[in-house]
């Protein structure tokens, strides 16, 4: 039961961290509007595919997890 409790606490903290990042991500200039992001606007439809933003976030998270795994 202790392992399950630790897992739930970790998941809760992770969700809180993700929520905090989502709150403040809109205030970071340029994030979500990088060159390489695809934006198609038509009359009734808007399609947005953030390729460059996704790559940047993936690289940053990979670096963080790599640094944490070295401990």
C-alpha positions in Angstrom: 0.0 0.0 0.0 2.9 2.4 0.7 4.1 2.1 -3.0 0.6 3.0 -4.2 0.5 6.0 -1.9 3.8 7.3 -3.2 2.7 6.8 -6.8 -0.5 8.7 -6.2 1.4 11.6 -4.5 3.8 11.7 -7.4 1.0 11.7 -10.0 -0.7 14.5 -8.0 2.4 16.6 -7.9 3.0 16.0 -11.6 -0.6 17.1 -12.5 -0.2 20.2 -10.3 3.1 21.0 -12.1 1.5 20.5 -15.6 -1.4 22.7 -14.5 1.0 25.5 -13.4 2.9 25.3 -16.6 -0.4 25.5 -18.6 -1.4 28.6 -16.6 1.8 30.5 -17.3 2.6 29.1 -20.8 0.4 31.8 -22.3 2.6 34.5 -20.8 5.8 33.2 -22.3 6.4 35.2 -25.5 6.7 33.1 -28.6 5.8 29.8 -27.1 3.1 28.3 -29.3 3.9 30.6 -32.2 7.3 29.4 -33.2 8.4 29.2 -36.9 7.6 25.7 -38.0 4.1 25.6 -36.3 1.4 25.1 -38.8 -1.7 27.4 -38.7 -4.4 27.0 -41.4 -7.4 29.3 -41.1 -10.5 29.0 -43.3 -13.9 30.6 -42.9 -15.3 28.3 -40.3 -12.3 26.1 -39.4 -9.0 26.8 -37.7 -6.3 24.1 -37.7 -3.2 24.6 -35.6 -0.4 22.0 -35.3 2.5 23.1 -33.2 5.3 21.0 -34.6 8.2 23.3 -33.5 6.7 23.9 -30.1 6.2 20.2 -29.5 9.8 19.5 -30.5 11.1 22.2 -28.2 9.1 20.9 -25.3 10.2 17.3 -26.0 13.8 18.3 -26.0 13.5 20.3 -22.8 11.7 17.4 -21.0 14.1 14.8 -22.4 17.0 16.9 -21.0 15.4 17.3 -17.6 14.6 13.5 -17.3 18.1 12.7 -18.5 19.6 14.9 -15.8 17.3 13.4 -13.2 18.2 9.8 -14.2 21.9 10.4 -13.8 21.6 10.8 -10.0 
